[in-house]
Amino acid sequence: MLNALTLVTGIAALLLAAWCSWAAHRDQPTKDWHFIGMAVVSLLAVVQLVTGIVLLARGEKPDQGTTIFVAYLLGALACVPAAGFMSLAERTRWGSVTVAAGGVVLAVLEVRLFDIWGG
């Protein structure tokens, strides 16, 4: 379950990054539609956090340690919302670039979460 959710979250993050990169290419700031996309990706990260905590509570253990696993889950949860808030402060194309970078960072965090869990 966690591996499939990690894959879906990573792909959604890359799609968000591509979408915001396209907006930056067209010299546009983040729009309401981008924030809806960020909300969807953030919701996937919340589901992943809850799933990870439930798995830990059931006694399952990640291969590389519980502390680092929880830290990466929290980082994945905070990544896109932080980029979204920064894009609100920068209402130019660079706001879109910031969200695109946040999506790429989230995708990389997802790969690392997969490795930490033992994938």
C-alpha positions, 0 to 999 in steps of 0.5 A: 500500500505504501509503495503504491501511494508513494508512486502516485504522490511522486507522479502527481508531484511531477505533473504539478511541476510540469504544469507550473513550469509551463506557466513559468515558460509562458511568463505567468504567476501561479493561478487558482488552478495551480493552487487546486493542484497543490491542494491535491498533491498536498492531500496525497502527502497527508494520506501518505503521512497517515498511512505511514503512521498507521503502519508504524503503529501496527508494528511494521518498521522501515529498513533504515529507521523510524526517525528518518522515515517520519522526518521524510514524511513530515518533509514531504508533507510540508514541501508543496504548501511551503512552495505555494506560500512562497509563490504567493509572495512572488506574484511573477513567473518566479512564483510558478518556478518555485512551485515547480521546484517544490514539486520536483523536491517532493518527487525526490523525497518520494523516491527516498521514502521508497528507499527508506521503507525498503522498496 
